[in-house]
């Protein structure tokens, strides 16, 4: 069997055994939920509710008139307790609606469209995706309706469903492919119909044989191909997956649509399925709670706005002294300073690691070993970029392609000097955006 892959990358310890055999279970809904009005790339939402107002599950509580945005819905029925700036996973305080759980279960969903993509109108399905507030649930949080409506001069011929889940520890997508394979494939077919593509591929890493077998069996003669990719990080990065499965290279500064491809995550496909078939907005998601710092790692279906503390409590609580709390995986996740942050649409996992001495190790100067150059999947020279960034020569870093970095963390992982290369690069990108904004 041919295994598809790309040049570069690495194979860190997978650590998926901690949670991969744990079936998805619903989280007990806490009495208070903090629902940020910023859960996507694009224009932030403004509240459409007031303090003291009663809301229904699925009701819009945040919206904007911009195209690149996604509305926010009430994850439960209840009462608006506060509207204030609250802790956000991005390390900032952002506007949020604080909901108090009510006793009833009143719902305000959209009108269901049906479950047969062959007979459904693509425009109506796209509208349902937009109204449901669906974003990329692999962590990018780009509004899905924008991705599914490329400019007319971009001819899309292939849709790839990303089932690789190459980030260590995380198993939420794996469990979805096992337990809700029908919904995964139905959502995939719906997206393909919206895009009007000729070819649909599900890409899954070889370390998930049960998921591969299940989706191939369910796909049958539907026309959906299930392709097996080599287990390697960052196989799930969309540019890497496109290169591996189609041997197409997204140009510098370009997007997958520039090579006729759209890529979406497994969780996104399930959300599309629920929006079109059931009229359900995006108000919950599967989250992996894992790491050696949690008692009972597992996969949980949590309402948006549920606190990390509540999730961890339902996973048995912490073990030992917590050294790191990360939202996402260890390679691309964001370290958090508090357990009070809420689950948002892009929360794929909560990783808790016990404190270790090496966590506090200071970085050393670059020794020019070139390990990072060999590992970089997008052909950059991370060592040079980190040195330029340290010198705060932002324009020079741009000349060396810093904006092409996908921030996968391979360079930092292999660096014997423990240099925070990705952090250097992120800072540089931010500074360049600030410079361009000032120039405008």
PyMOL commands that set and color helices and strands:
alter all, ss='L'
color gray80, all
select helices_A, chain A and resi 16-18+122-131+144-147+172-179+181-195+209-219+238-246+256-259+266-278+308-314+357-360+371-375+382-390+394-399+402-404+410-414+421-439
alter helices_A, ss='H'
color red, helices_A
select strands_A, chain A and resi 24-26+32-36+46-47+54-55+60-63+72-73+78-87+93-101+158-162+199-205+224-229+261-265+284-290+298-303+322-327+334-335+349-354
alter strands_A, ss='S'
color yellow, strands_A
deselect
rebuild
show_as cartoon
